[in-house]
Amino acid sequence: MAILGQPPRMLKMGLTGTLSGRAALLFGRRSFENTRRKLDYEEYGGAPLLCINGVGIICHGGSSSRAIKNAIKMAALYVSNRVLEKMTFQFDNFMAKEVSA
């Protein structure tokens, strides 16, 4: 986590060194924050574990409680949106087309 936190700090330090950098930071703050959120593994909690008959989300061993909470939310969304059934259906259709071709 410490290593992942370094690039944003380094970027901020680089941008605050000049007047044009400070203006970019001021006007681009929302974009920087959105990008940071997209790159933050705690926002997602983990990654789906495929090739199992069920929903599995794999997390980092040192995941925070926030990351675990978000992984559980992701697993619940996978179940409620029937992701496994949809993926199985798509895969079966793909394989049927490959076999008949």
Residue pairs with C-beta under 8 A, 6 or more apart in sequence:
1 62
4 39
4 40
4 41
8 32
8 36
11 32
12 25
14 21
15 21
15 22
15 24
15 25
16 22
16 25
25 32
37 43
41 60
41 67
42 63
42 64
42 66
42 67
42 70
43 70
44 70
44 71
44 74
45 57
45 59
45 63
45 67
45 68
45 69
45 70
45 71
45 72
45 73
45 74
46 57
46 58
46 59
46 60
46 63
46 67
46 71
46 74
47 57
47 58
48 55
48 56
48 57
48 58
48 74
48 78
48 83
49 56
49 57
49 58
50 87
53 84
54 84
55 75
55 78
55 79
55 83
55 84
56 75
57 71
57 72
57 74
57 75
57 78
59 67
59 68
59 71
60 67
63 71
77 83
78 84
